[in-house]
Amino acid sequence: MPERYFSPLFSIEAAEAWSAGMRAAGKTVVFTNGCFDVVHAGHVEYLAWARTQGDVLVVGLNSDASVRRLKGERRPLAPFADRARILRALRCVDAVVGFEERTPEAIIDRLKPGVHVKSAQYKEDELPEREVVLKHGGRIALAPHQVGHSTTDLIATILRRYAGEG
């Protein structure tokens, strides 16, 4: 597949330099993060909304080990490389960067985005990354939550529909 159709997958160091370059060019860097284990319509709506909050969108993607710590040993269903490839193919995503931690404070501290997007299912004052976003003069934007569109719901539907089939 021609790479020109995919946004870059950065190391943390490269993402930090890219983000600094975008800010120097006067662009608002938007950051969001997640596992994006089985990408579905809710994810796509969320990411498209996130992209409207600034000029460029960088997605922090949990590593496989990080997903296991967050979601349990049966996850992720898709390995990091596949999850990153899918995100990189989305028009609204300008860059992807992997990270090992459970939560994104360390990567936010390095990228210093102008906007950090989370789902409105969270409360801003409960986000562990809130302080580091504000420390760098950024703001938090809460994206509309897509009720009924979660990876957990999708897995449950698959299990119900294929239960007992051999």
Secondary structure, DSSP 8 states (H G I E B T S, - for coil): --GGGS--EE-HHHHHHHHHHHHHTT--EEEEEE--SS--HHHHHHHHHHHTTSSEEEEEEE-HHHHHHHH-TT--SS-HHHHHHHHHTSTT--EEEEE-SSSSHHHHHHH--SEEEEETTS-GGG-TTHHHHHHTT-EEEEE---TT--HHHHHHHHHHHHTT--
